[in-house]
Each structure stands twice: as C-alpha cells, then as structure tokens.
Amino acid sequence: MMAIVYTTLPDEGVASEICKQIVSERLAGCCNIFKIKSIYTWQGNIESGDEVGVIIKTKKSLYQRLKDRLKELHPYKVPPIILIDVAEINEAYWKWLNEVTLDEMER
C-alpha cells in the first residue's frame, strides 16, 4: 500500500539534502518540495515564518524506517512527520514505486 508522509523544513536547501538522502536510501520514491507560510504556537507564542513543505511518496511498509531516518536528519526539535494513507493509486505509479523503493528482502 502506498503512503504519503508530510513534513515541513526550514528551507529548500535542507529539504533538498534530506530528500536526496531518503530517496538514495530507497526509503521514498519521490519527494515534492514547495514554499509555504506557517503560523503556529511555539513556547506560548504565536509565530509565523517561511518554510518548505515536503510530500514524500513511499510504501506504508517503509513508514517506520522512514520516520526513524527523518528524526535523525530533521533539524527541528519537534519534527512534524505525518503519515497519510493512500486509498487509491494508479497501477503504473504503484509498480514504479515498488521498483524504486526497498522491498521486503532488503529491509
């Protein structure tokens, strides 16, 4: 089953490096990086700032390993690592995702 993992990072440079790392480790097939404006509560204050959002396309069976790796690489004290289950996916994309990510024997 496919899964989407969503996170935010401080800038495109950090996001690119982390995405290259997890894709090269075959924990994800693809990452999408996009600029966002975030408004959030931190240490009792309302904060806002520019960040980048990252959508990571992976297999649900790789989620725990990907989450652990993101925790190692993520610069935030409290990294957002959010799993989104995918209800449907076109067959060709699923086939590609299976080919480019780790399989059961490699874990």
PLY file of the C-alpha trace (Angstrom):
ply
format ascii 1.0
element vertex 107
property float x
property float y
property float z
element edge 106
property int vertex1
property int vertex2
end_header
0.00 0.00 0.00
1.25 3.48 -0.82
1.60 6.17 1.84
2.31 9.87 1.81
4.48 11.35 4.55
4.23 15.10 5.07
6.78 17.24 6.87
8.00 20.83 6.96
11.58 22.06 6.90
13.26 25.44 7.30
14.38 25.98 3.69
14.81 24.44 0.26
18.48 23.59 0.80
17.81 21.48 3.89
14.77 19.90 2.25
16.72 19.00 -0.89
19.52 17.37 1.09
17.13 15.32 3.23
15.05 14.30 0.22
18.14 13.24 -1.75
19.25 11.16 1.23
15.97 9.28 1.75
15.48 8.72 -1.99
19.06 7.42 -2.35
18.42 5.08 0.60
15.30 3.87 -1.25
13.01 4.83 1.64
10.99 7.01 -0.76
10.35 7.06 -4.45
9.82 10.79 -4.78
9.64 13.99 -2.75
7.84 17.22 -3.64
9.18 20.42 -2.10
7.14 23.64 -2.06
7.27 27.01 -0.30
4.75 27.65 2.46
3.96 30.26 5.12
3.39 28.69 8.53
1.58 30.13 11.55
1.93 28.10 14.73
2.20 28.20 18.52
5.70 27.72 19.93
6.61 28.10 23.60
3.41 30.03 24.32
3.74 32.49 21.44
2.06 32.71 18.06
4.84 32.54 15.48
4.91 32.78 11.70
7.57 32.19 9.14
8.53 30.88 5.75
9.19 27.15 5.49
9.01 24.48 2.85
6.51 21.67 2.86
7.61 18.23 1.72
5.39 15.46 0.41
7.22 12.12 0.49
5.84 9.25 -1.57
6.64 5.83 -0.13
5.21 2.43 0.80
3.36 2.10 4.07
5.59 -0.84 4.96
8.58 1.56 4.94
6.94 4.17 7.18
8.62 3.24 10.49
12.06 3.10 8.92
11.45 6.38 7.06
10.13 8.04 10.23
13.20 6.96 12.20
15.50 8.28 9.46
13.64 11.59 9.25
14.01 12.02 13.02
17.78 11.57 12.61
18.03 14.06 9.73
15.41 16.65 10.71
16.75 19.92 12.18
13.60 20.76 14.20
13.36 19.97 17.90
9.80 18.71 17.29
9.74 17.48 13.68
6.34 17.09 12.06
6.25 13.63 10.48
2.69 12.91 9.38
1.52 9.68 7.75
-1.32 9.90 5.22
-2.71 6.60 3.95
-3.46 6.49 0.23
-6.82 4.92 -0.56
-6.20 4.51 -4.29
-3.28 4.74 -6.69
-3.00 4.08 -10.39
-1.38 0.75 -11.18
1.53 2.12 -13.22
2.59 4.50 -10.44
2.35 1.75 -7.81
4.50 -0.52 -10.00
7.12 2.23 -10.33
7.08 2.97 -6.57
7.65 -0.71 -5.83
10.60 -0.81 -8.22
12.42 2.22 -6.77
11.93 1.60 -3.04
13.18 -1.14 -0.75
11.36 -4.46 -0.93
10.70 -6.99 1.84
14.02 -8.80 1.28
16.07 -5.58 1.61
14.61 -4.43 4.93
0 1
1 2
2 3
3 4
4 5
5 6
6 7
7 8
8 9
9 10
10 11
11 12
12 13
13 14
14 15
15 16
16 17
17 18
18 19
19 20
20 21
21 22
22 23
23 24
24 25
25 26
26 27
27 28
28 29
29 30
30 31
31 32
32 33
33 34
34 35
35 36
36 37
37 38
38 39
39 40
40 41
41 42
42 43
43 44
44 45
45 46
46 47
47 48
48 49
49 50
50 51
51 52
52 53
53 54
54 55
55 56
56 57
57 58
58 59
59 60
60 61
61 62
62 63
63 64
64 65
65 66
66 67
67 68
68 69
69 70
70 71
71 72
72 73
73 74
74 75
75 76
76 77
77 78
78 79
79 80
80 81
81 82
82 83
83 84
84 85
85 86
86 87
87 88
88 89
89 90
90 91
91 92
92 93
93 94
94 95
95 96
96 97
97 98
98 99
99 100
100 101
101 102
102 103
103 104
104 105
105 106
